[in-house]
Every structure is written in C-alpha cells, then in structure tokens.
Amino acid sequence: MFFDLFSHYYYNCMGKKKRNWNDDHYTSKARNMDFKARSAFKLKEIDKKYRVLKKGQKILDLGCSPGSWLQYVLRRIGPIGEAVGIDLKETSVPGARCLQGDIRDCSLEQLGSGYDAVISDMAPNTTGQPFVDARRSLDLCRKAFETAEKTLKAGGTFICKIFQGEDVDDFIKQLTHRFTPLTRFKPKSSREKSREIFIVGTNFKA
C-alpha cells in the first residue's frame, strides 16, 4: 500500500513538473533578467532567427502591455533608437513612449511613421472556442497590418502573433506580395498547447 501511495505521489508530481517546465523555466528566466513577462523570449527567438532588430532603429509595438517586448526592443536598439508602444491598458516602460488607446482609433499623427519594424503581440480575450478565438485573432492581425502599411517604411519588418485557424493561410497569401520573404514561426518559448504562431515579414514593399 505504501508503494502504491508513493507511486501515485511520484508520478503526479513528476507529471506536473514535466507539464509546467516550459512555463516555470521561462517565467523564472524572465524574472532573473528583469523582463515584465516571459513573452520577451518569443521576440528574442524571432530576432535571433531573422535578425530583425538593430541599433538605432525605430520600432512600433502594438499591444505592448505589460511591456516585455518593449524592454527587449530597447536593449537591442540602444539609446539612439526609438521605441513606441500602444495598448488598451496603461503601460510604462522607461525609455519608451507608451500610448494608451485602441489602434483602431489612433491617428497617424499620434503613432508617427517611418518605422523600421512594426511588431504585434496582440491577442483577443479568449473564449475557449478555437474557431471564435482564431477569428478574433485574425481581425486583430488585419488591423495590425493596416497600421503597418501606414507606418512602416520601405524595407521594414512586420511581426504579428496569430492564432492558427482556417483563414490563416488566406491572410498570409494576402501579405506575400508585400514582403520578401514572409514566413511563419513558432518559438520554443510558446506554451506547448498554444495555438499561436508568428508571422514574420521582411523587406516591406511600400
């Protein structure tokens, strides 16, 4: 009986450790590196693979709360660069200009233009219904690209999180003629069960 109880405890605990390792590892790592959230490592992986962020660049971050992407951006672009973020929630990141509002309502005068990269980690409030969540995510991505079209300079980069769904391929096809190349990427730091992927487009054709 003791062995049975021990086995039950051991496998439950080890199972939980295995399931939560990804979260615990990156959450702890974010805390140690003074990032506001583990999502910073998703952008870091994208940047490492595609080499999109450089010193002195001007970057626009859509859906910037809680600010971990802006923190990573600032470390890459240095003091001569410029980082601007916007989110529905009030966000504060030293060194960045943070706007509170809805990108659907922001004017070009508020956002500015001539960005080297427009990046978006925006996600809808999830319902637990994959089709509904994917549709809402797609709507946000379309708005993110509309914003990029107005603010991104020729040759710039567009990074956008999207939930996988039946219309993702069609959306990507719509963007292929605007970027060379345009790829999809899932970082290792994304949760295993997450349906998110990232669209990465470089060399924007304005």
C-alpha positions as CSV (number, residue, x, y, z in Angstrom):
1,M,0.0,0.0,0.0
2,F,2.8,2.4,0.9
3,F,4.4,1.7,-2.5
4,D,1.2,2.4,-4.3
5,L,0.8,5.7,-2.5
6,F,4.4,6.6,-3.2
7,S,4.0,5.8,-6.9
8,H,0.8,7.9,-7.1
9,Y,2.5,10.8,-5.5
10,Y,5.7,10.5,-7.6
11,Y,4.1,10.2,-11.0
12,N,1.6,13.0,-10.2
13,C,4.4,15.3,-9.1
14,M,6.7,14.4,-11.9
15,G,3.9,14.7,-14.4
16,K,3.1,18.2,-13.2
17,K,6.8,19.2,-13.3
18,K,7.0,18.0,-16.9
19,R,3.9,19.8,-17.9
20,N,4.9,23.0,-16.2
21,W,8.6,23.0,-17.0
22,N,8.3,25.3,-20.0
23,D,6.2,27.9,-18.1
24,D,8.4,27.7,-14.9
25,H,11.7,27.9,-16.9
26,Y,10.8,31.0,-18.9
27,T,8.9,32.7,-16.1
28,S,11.9,32.3,-13.8
29,K,14.3,33.3,-16.6
30,A,12.2,36.5,-17.2
31,R,12.3,37.4,-13.6
32,N,16.1,36.9,-13.4
33,M,16.6,39.1,-16.5
34,D,14.1,41.8,-15.2
35,F,11.6,41.3,-18.0
36,K,8.0,42.0,-17.2
37,A,6.8,38.8,-18.8
38,R,8.1,35.6,-20.3
39,S,6.8,36.7,-23.7
40,A,10.1,38.6,-24.2
41,F,11.8,35.3,-25.1
42,K,9.4,34.8,-28.0
43,L,10.6,38.1,-29.5
44,K,14.2,37.2,-28.7
45,E,13.9,33.9,-30.6
46,I,12.3,35.6,-33.6
47,D,15.1,38.2,-33.5
48,K,17.8,35.6,-33.2
49,K,16.4,33.6,-36.2
50,Y,15.6,36.5,-38.5
51,R,18.0,39.3,-37.3
52,V,15.3,42.0,-37.4
53,L,16.3,44.4,-34.6
54,K,19.4,46.6,-34.8
55,K,20.9,49.5,-33.0
56,G,19.4,52.9,-33.8
57,Q,16.1,51.6,-35.2
58,K,12.6,53.0,-34.7
59,I,10.1,50.3,-33.6
60,L,6.3,50.4,-33.1
61,D,4.9,47.8,-30.7
62,L,1.2,47.1,-30.9
63,G,-0.5,45.6,-27.9
64,C,2.6,46.4,-25.8
65,S,1.3,45.6,-22.3
66,P,2.8,44.6,-19.9
67,G,5.9,45.9,-21.7
68,S,8.3,42.9,-22.1
69,W,8.6,43.3,-25.8
70,L,9.5,47.0,-25.4
71,Q,12.1,46.1,-22.8
72,Y,13.7,43.6,-25.2
73,V,13.5,46.1,-28.1
74,L,15.2,48.9,-26.1
75,R,18.1,46.5,-25.2
76,R,18.6,45.8,-28.9
77,I,18.1,49.3,-30.5
78,G,20.1,51.1,-27.8
79,P,19.9,54.7,-26.6
80,I,19.9,56.2,-30.2
81,G,16.9,54.1,-31.2
82,E,13.2,54.9,-30.6
83,A,10.5,52.6,-29.2
84,V,6.8,53.4,-29.2
85,G,4.1,51.2,-27.8
86,I,0.4,51.3,-27.7
87,D,-2.1,49.2,-25.7
88,L,-5.6,49.4,-24.3
89,K,-4.0,49.1,-20.8
90,E,-1.8,51.8,-19.3
91,T,1.8,50.7,-19.8
92,S,5.0,52.2,-18.6
93,V,8.5,51.2,-19.8
94,P,11.4,53.6,-19.0
95,G,12.9,54.7,-22.3
96,A,9.9,54.0,-24.5
97,R,6.9,56.2,-25.4
98,C,3.8,54.4,-24.4
99,L,0.3,55.4,-25.6
100,Q,-2.9,54.2,-24.1
101,G,-5.7,53.6,-26.6
102,D,-7.1,51.4,-29.3
103,I,-5.1,51.2,-32.6
104,R,-8.4,51.3,-34.4
105,D,-8.9,54.8,-33.1
106,C,-5.3,56.2,-33.3
107,S,-4.4,58.6,-35.9
108,L,-1.2,58.6,-37.9
109,E,-0.2,61.8,-36.1
110,Q,-0.4,60.0,-32.8
111,L,1.5,56.9,-33.9
112,G,4.1,58.5,-36.2
113,S,5.6,56.8,-39.2
114,G,8.9,55.8,-40.7
115,Y,9.3,52.7,-38.5
116,D,11.9,50.1,-39.2
117,A,9.7,47.4,-37.7
118,V,6.0,47.1,-36.6
119,I,5.6,44.3,-34.1
120,S,2.4,42.9,-32.6
121,D,1.8,40.5,-29.8
122,M,-1.9,41.4,-29.6
123,A,-4.3,38.7,-28.6
124,P,-8.1,38.7,-28.1
125,N,-9.8,37.8,-24.9
126,T,-10.2,34.1,-25.3
127,T,-13.5,32.3,-25.1
128,G,-12.2,28.7,-25.1
129,Q,-13.8,28.2,-28.5
130,P,-11.0,27.8,-31.0
131,F,-12.9,29.0,-34.1
132,V,-14.1,32.2,-32.3
133,D,-10.7,32.9,-30.8
134,A,-9.0,32.3,-34.2
135,R,-11.4,34.7,-35.9
136,R,-10.9,37.4,-33.3
137,S,-7.1,37.0,-33.6
138,L,-7.3,37.3,-37.4
139,D,-9.2,40.5,-37.1
140,L,-6.5,41.9,-34.8
141,C,-3.8,40.8,-37.3
142,R,-5.6,42.5,-40.1
143,K,-5.7,45.7,-38.1
144,A,-2.1,45.3,-37.2
145,F,-1.1,45.1,-40.9
146,E,-3.3,48.1,-41.8
147,T,-1.3,50.0,-39.2
148,A,1.9,48.7,-40.6
149,E,1.0,49.7,-44.1
150,K,0.7,53.3,-42.9
151,T,3.6,53.5,-40.5
152,L,6.3,51.1,-41.8
153,K,9.0,52.3,-44.1
154,A,10.1,50.5,-47.3
155,G,12.3,47.6,-46.4
156,G,10.9,47.3,-42.9
157,T,9.8,44.3,-40.9
158,F,6.4,43.2,-39.7
159,I,5.9,40.7,-36.9
160,C,2.5,39.6,-35.9
161,K,1.1,36.9,-33.5
162,I,-1.9,35.0,-34.8
163,F,-3.9,32.0,-33.6
164,Q,-4.0,29.1,-36.0
165,G,-7.3,28.7,-37.8
166,E,-8.8,28.0,-41.2
167,D,-8.3,31.5,-42.6
168,V,-4.7,32.0,-41.6
169,D,-3.4,30.7,-44.9
170,D,-5.5,33.1,-46.9
171,F,-4.3,36.0,-44.7
172,I,-0.7,35.0,-45.2
173,K,-1.2,34.8,-49.0
174,Q,-2.5,38.3,-49.0
175,L,0.7,39.5,-47.4
176,T,3.2,37.5,-49.5
177,H,3.5,40.1,-52.3
178,R,4.3,42.8,-49.7
179,F,7.3,41.1,-48.0
180,T,10.3,39.1,-49.2
181,P,10.3,36.7,-47.6
182,L,7.2,36.1,-45.4
183,T,7.4,33.1,-43.1
184,R,5.6,31.6,-40.1
185,F,7.4,30.7,-36.9
186,K,6.5,29.1,-33.5
187,P,9.1,29.9,-30.8
188,K,10.1,27.2,-28.3
189,S,9.1,29.6,-25.5
190,S,5.5,29.4,-26.6
191,R,3.4,27.2,-24.5
192,E,3.2,23.7,-25.9
193,K,-0.6,23.7,-26.2
194,S,-0.8,27.2,-27.5
195,R,-2.3,27.7,-31.0
196,E,-0.2,30.9,-31.5
197,I,2.3,31.3,-34.3
198,F,4.1,34.4,-35.5
199,I,4.1,35.8,-39.0
200,V,7.4,37.4,-39.9
201,G,7.7,39.5,-43.0
202,T,10.9,41.4,-44.0
203,N,11.8,43.8,-46.8
204,F,8.4,45.5,-46.9
205,K,7.3,46.8,-50.3
206,A,5.7,50.2,-49.5
